[in-house]
Structure formats: C-alpha cells, structure tokens
Amino acid sequence: MLELMEISPELAPLDLLLEADPSKKSIAQYLTTSQCYAAKLDNDIVGVCLVASLTPGSVELYNIATKPSLQAQGIGGQLLSYTLESIRGSNRYSDIKQVELSTGTFGHQLSFYQRHGFRVEGVVKNHFLDNYSEPIYENGIQHKDMLRLVCQL
C-alpha cells in the first residue's frame, strides 16, 4: 500500500532526486532548506517532492521524482496532490498563496504539472544552456529554455 508522508530531506534518496535534476550541486543548494514529502511502498521510498519558501506568499517546488520502474502509475500525481494539500493545510505555510516551479519547455513533465493546476508564468531563455555543464536531452531534443509555472492555492 502506498503511504504518503513528510520526511526529513536528508532521507530523500539522491538517485531519486537526480531523476528530476541531474545537478548534484543544484540539489545540494536546495535540499537543506526544503520540506520533503515522500511516497513509500513496502517501506521503500519510491517518490519524493521537495518544496521551500521562496518569497512571502509563495513556495518553490524544487524537485519531484518517482522511481523509474514505477513511473506512469499515478504515484507522482498522488505525491504532488498530497504535497499541495499539505501546504494548503499547514500552519508553517499559512500565508502561502501559490506554488511555483521550473521545468523544460516540452515533455511529459509539462503536461503533468498542467494536469495539477499549474500554468505558465514565464520563460527563462537559455537556462539549461547557461546552467548545466552537460546538455540535457529528452526524446532526442535538447532542453534549452525553462518555463516558470505557478499554481494558485
């Protein structure tokens, strides 16, 4: 049975975090200041979602990933819904009005976030070219620009 819960960010498996963000340096920058929500299956962490305060009234979703062998089975969607509901109901985030995130300009991630209420807020040109030492490809296409998405709570 799938269990959804908050865990210490230090317990988030690095291999899962690297599924969503290939930069260990980037992960290290947000890991220690984030709240971590997890999906457990048979006592194994199979999904993680990291969020942290961004500005007054908003939090940033920095990373959400599901174990590759369990992707496309609804675990990530359940985890994202759980995370958003936890933020809505949390005293820690009582002033939060929106959740923001960044993603590539194409691919399954974009439609995943849009199904959960996120809308495009802006484009950061050349983000993946300027901030990653290795090119990032998906379905044979190189990610170059980054989209900023927002979900109102």
N, C-alpha and C positions, 0 to 999 in steps of 0.2 A: 504494500500500500504506500502511495506517495505521501510524504509528510512535508509540509511547508513550514518554515520557521526562521527566526533571526538567529544568526550565529556570529561569533567573533570573526572579523575579517581575516585574521591570521589563520583561521581554519579553512579558508577558501583554497581549494587545490589550484596551484599555479597552472597545471596543464589545462584546467577548465578556463581560467582567466585568459590564457594565451589563445584559446579558440576565438575569442572576441576581439582581442587586442594583441597583436604579435610583438609588442614592445614591452620587454621586462622593465625598462626604465620608466615608461609611462605608467605601467601598473604600480610600480613602487611609489610613484608620486601620489596616487590617489588611494591606495589600499589602506594606509594607516589612518586616514581621516574619514573613511567611509563606514556606513552601516551596511551589513551584509545579510542578505536573505538567501535561504538555501532550499533546495528540493532534495529530499533524501528518499532513497528507495532501498529497502532492506539494509538500513543503517549506513548506506554508501551515499556520499554527496554526489548527486548527478546533475545538479544545476546550481548556479549562483547568480546573484544580482547585487551589484554594488551601487549605492547612492550616497551622495554627500551634499551638505548645504552649499549653495552656490552664491546666491545673493539673498537679501531679505525677500522673502516670499517665494523663493524657488529652490529646488534641489536639482542636482545633475545626476542622471543615470549614467554611470561611467562604464559599466560592463554588465552584460548578461550573456550567459552561455549555458548550454546543455551538453552533456556528454555526447560525442558524435554518434555513437551507436544507438542513442535514444532520441535523436533529433526527429522532428516531424511527427511526434506522438502526442503533442499537446503539453508537454512538461514546461517548456519555456513560456507558453501562454499562461498556464496556471501560475507559474512563478511571477511573471510580470503583473498579473492581476492581483496576486497576493501582496506584492510589493506596493502597488499603488493603493490598495485598501489599507495596508499598514501605515503608509504615510498619511492618508486621509484621517485615520483614527488615532494618530499618535500625538501625545502631549508634546513630545520633542519637536514635532513638526507642525504645531498648531497654527502657525502663521503662514504655512506653505499654501500657495495658490496654484502653482504649476510645477511640472516636472519637465526638464529639458534634457536633450541628449544630442549626440552627434553620430552620424553614420555616413556610409558611402551614398553616392547619388543613384545607385541601382542595386538590384539584388533582392534576395528573399528577406533580408533584414528590414528594408524599407517598407515592404508590404506588411510584414509582421507588426511593426510599430504603428502603421496606419490603421490596422485592424483593431488596435487597442486605444485608438483615440488621439494619436499623435498627428500633428500637422506640420508641414514645412514652414519654418520661420525665416530661414535664410540660407545662403550658400557661402562657403569659405573656399574660394578658388585656390587650387594647387596645394591644399592641406596635406594630402598624402605624399605629394612630391617633395614638399618642403620639410616634413616632419618625420619621415621614415627613411632609414638608410637603404632598405631593400624595397623594390616595387611590390605592391600588393595587387594580386590578380584574383578575379572571380569570374568563372565561366569564360576564361580567355581574354577578359577585358581588364585593363589596368585601372585601378581606382586612382583618381587624380583630385577631384573636388570632394568636399564634405558638405553634407546637409546638416543644418541645425533644425531639430524638431522640438515641438512643445506640446504638452498635454495639459489642459486646464483641469484642475481638480474640483 
